[in-house]
């Protein structure tokens, strides 16, 4: 886990050393017909997703925060941009709506998630602050690295033998998403940009869970809000 966390920091240090030798992307975007191909690579600093609650969260909205979650890449040709991203995150899942309760019965354990995104972006301006619209196709796979619960119930027989009853809960699944949105690109230095985005995630999900080794499958469709995403990038 520590190596995964250190990777974005090392990439920032590497790109910072070469970025000031590049041209200003603002100048290149001023004439789309003659603009050459420009590349942008960066790190997703922060992301917030608001998901609708379910039975286990007592239908209270769930906030997923991602910090230094992954990397992204963009290819500019005038106002047209191809984009891709890879994100990894980990969050807690709970039975009740009190995630910080000391009651172990509320915890469903940790969920890990891997997201792959590809999409298109259209620039709407060419100044230092340039708005844009985008749409991404996403595949999100999540899994539980270990059973969430192991509850022990000693039962005594007439022969004084102890029996232990185990209760396991596991959860995994995948999401297929289309995410349109709006963003703002800020050229904060010669080759350093900061991106702010907001959007809506239209998803179809397939979840697999098991309780006491009895598998269950759930399919659903809906909309999640993605009100905030911040990333920093370097152009070359």
Secondary structure, DSSP 4 states (H G I P E B T S, - for coil): -HHHHHHHHHHHHHHHHHHTTSPPHHHHTT-GGGPPPEEEEEEEEEEEEEE---TTTTT--EEEEEEEEEEEEEEEETTEEEEEEEEEEEEEEESSS-TT-S-GGGEEEEEEEEEEEEEEEEE---SSEEEEEEEEEEEEEEE-SS-S------EE-TT--EE-----EEEEEEEEEEEEEEEEEEE-SSSEEEEEEEEEEEEEEEEEEEETTEEEEEEEEEEEEEEEEEEEEEE-
